[in-house]
Amino acid sequence: MNAGASVVATLNTVSNALFAFAFAPVAVLPAWLSLTLISAVLGVVIFVIFMFTANRKAFSAVVDAIAASILAVFLFRDNIAVTMRSEARLLVCSVKLLWHSLFPVLVMSVPLIFVLAQMAAWYQYRPPVPGSETVLVTMQLQEPSGQWPEVSLKDSAAVGVMTGPVRLFSRAEVYWEIKPLQPGDHELIFRVGDQEYVKTFGAGEGFMRLNPKRSSGWADLLLFPLEKPLPGESLVRSIQVDYPARPSRLYGTDWWILYFCIASMVFALLSKPFIKIRA
């Protein structure tokens, strides 16, 4: 495991402990309500951070210049020269506004990445229903230098192995089709050569924290933070569970982040009259 992955793994340990408690109500509240509450709280927090880190005097001056330029366009729309100058000022002010936003955005982006990864663990996928759904598990191996190692997945009372291992030599991948037999958080135990690897697996109904992929790369650790990284010298590059998509256009797969972005901005704007921060 390289230095970058080690840093991300350490931050994930803190993030997992914090948000396991903070997001626990997601499991019991209606999904629309939990997502709205999270969006409201984070929207206000983002607004406060932005106000503390932005150059508010410069920001206000640029916003005033934009308002003046827009007003000039409407008042002097019959004067082409004035209109063109006002539109040019609008373009310049837009660039300045973007420039003054860079530092606050950079400050917020780091913690927000970890928060969104924790939210994705709840909303991006749904657990398979025990006894009625199967899912695909993919193990990617390091490029073997010689003969492939023996690979197996342990059967258990909680998870049945329906098919596999199926090997795809051209991609150094091994596949299984599994069926959950009992609800809850389980462990998939793999044997690769003389080494053992464990992958978490959730099954049930409603909302559960799910971690689809376990890997050793720092980018995967940012996206899938709930498990410890695989050792860097491991025979296995990654283990991935293809959880079903959540079919909702409000809090379902991919839609939840759109709702979060819109709702958090709305709550940030609504909170503005109540938050007074001196320049």
Order of alpha helices (4+ residues) and beta strands (2+ residues): alpha-alpha-alpha-alpha-beta-beta-beta-beta-beta-beta-beta-alpha-beta-alpha
